Amino acid sequence: MHNRIKELLLVFFVSGVLFCFMFGCDSGKKAVDEVTGNRALQQFEKVKKDVQAIEEKEKEKYDAVTDDENQENKENKENKENKE
């Protein structure tokens, strides 16, 4: 019984020291973020914004190409009508 109490106190002491160490340095903050999933969430949000920005740029490019094609088609039709 006495040994069990010593083991529990040692576990709590070591846990407390590790806990304080983790919050006492920058790498501890990173470790806490990693364990809680905050880092993964931040990375996900960043990638999500990057993908949205790329999607918007590609949509603008597609719209520009479509507009150019439509304009060329109209010009071709007008030219054909004028030739006839």
MOLIN-V267667 format. One record per backbone hydrogen bond with DSSP energy under -0.5 kcal/mol. NH is the residue of the N-H (numbers start at 1). CO is the residue of the C=O. If there is no record, write none. Layout:
NH | CO
NH | CO
This chain:
5 | 1
6 | 2
7 | 3
8 | 4
9 | 5
10 | 6
11 | 7
12 | 8
13 | 9
14 | 10
15 | 11
16 | 12
17 | 13
18 | 14
19 | 15
20 | 16
21 | 17
22 | 18
23 | 19
24 | 20
25 | 21
25 | 22
29 | 25
30 | 26
31 | 27
32 | 28
33 | 29
34 | 30
35 | 31
36 | 32
37 | 33
38 | 33
39 | 33
41 | 37
42 | 38
43 | 39
44 | 40
45 | 41
46 | 42
47 | 43
48 | 44
49 | 45
50 | 46
51 | 47
52 | 48
53 | 49
54 | 50
55 | 51
56 | 52
57 | 53
58 | 54
59 | 55
60 | 56
61 | 57
62 | 58
63 | 59
64 | 60
65 | 61
66 | 62
67 | 63
68 | 64
69 | 65
70 | 66
71 | 67
72 | 68
73 | 69
74 | 70
75 | 71
76 | 72
77 | 73
78 | 74
79 | 75
80 | 76
81 | 77
82 | 78
83 | 79
84 | 80
